[in-house]
Amino acid sequence: MIREQLLNPAPAKLAEFLNRHTQARECLVQVAGQMEVTYQGRAASTAEAGAYLLIFKRDGSLQIHHPKGVKPMNWQPKTDSVSASVEDGICVLTASRRSPAETVRVGLP
């Protein structure tokens, strides 16, 4: 069942949607579209802007998938904190863990 769906939302509306659903952790959240991903932690990586699928699960895990393939290109098995904000007119989702210390930032233009 789809609880809520946004099509081409403004950055502020997308940030509100992400905060509401990632904080409640009551449902699976999927975002498909153009994204840019950066990771800092045990290593560092950047995924150039492109079409990706972001999945945030009720257990707090986060996955980001390429348009092809089975394995996610980036993931966190459990997040300690997740928040979305608008920075320079772009919605930015930040997910972090304390142990090991790592942060995934997803820019959604």
BELVEN-V960609 format. One record per residue. RES is the residue in three letters. PSI is psi as a letter, one per 40 degrees, with the letter a starting at -180 (* if undefined). Layout:
RES&PSI + RES&PSI
This chain:
MET&h + ILE&h + ARG&d + GLU&i + GLN&h + LEU&h + LEU&h + ASN&f + PRO&i + ALA&i + PRO&d + ALA&d + LYS&d + LEU&d + ALA&d + GLU&d + PHE&d + LEU&d + ASN&d + ARG&d + HIS&d + THR&d + GLN&d + ALA&d + ARG&f + GLU&e + CYS&i + LEU&h + VAL&h + GLN&h + VAL&h + ALA&h + GLY&a + GLN&h + MET&i + GLU&h + VAL&h + THR&i + TYR&h + GLN&h + GLY&b + ARG&d + ALA&a + ALA&i + SER&i + THR&h + ALA&h + GLU&i + ALA&h + GLY&a + ALA&h + TYR&i + LEU&h + LEU&h + ILE&h + PHE&h + LYS&i + ARG&d + ASP&e + GLY&e + SER&i + LEU&h + GLN&i + ILE&h + HIS&i + HIS&i + PRO&e + LYS&i + GLY&i + VAL&d + LYS&i + PRO&i + MET&d + ASN&i + TRP&i + GLN&h + PRO&d + LYS&h + THR&i + ASP&d + SER&h + VAL&h + SER&i + ALA&i + SER&i + VAL&h + GLU&h + ASP&f + GLY&e + ILE&h + CYS&h + VAL&h + LEU&h + THR&h + ALA&h + SER&i + ARG&i + ARG&d + SER&h + PRO&i + ALA&h + GLU&i + THR&h + VAL&h + ARG&h + VAL&h + GLY&h + LEU&g + PRO&*
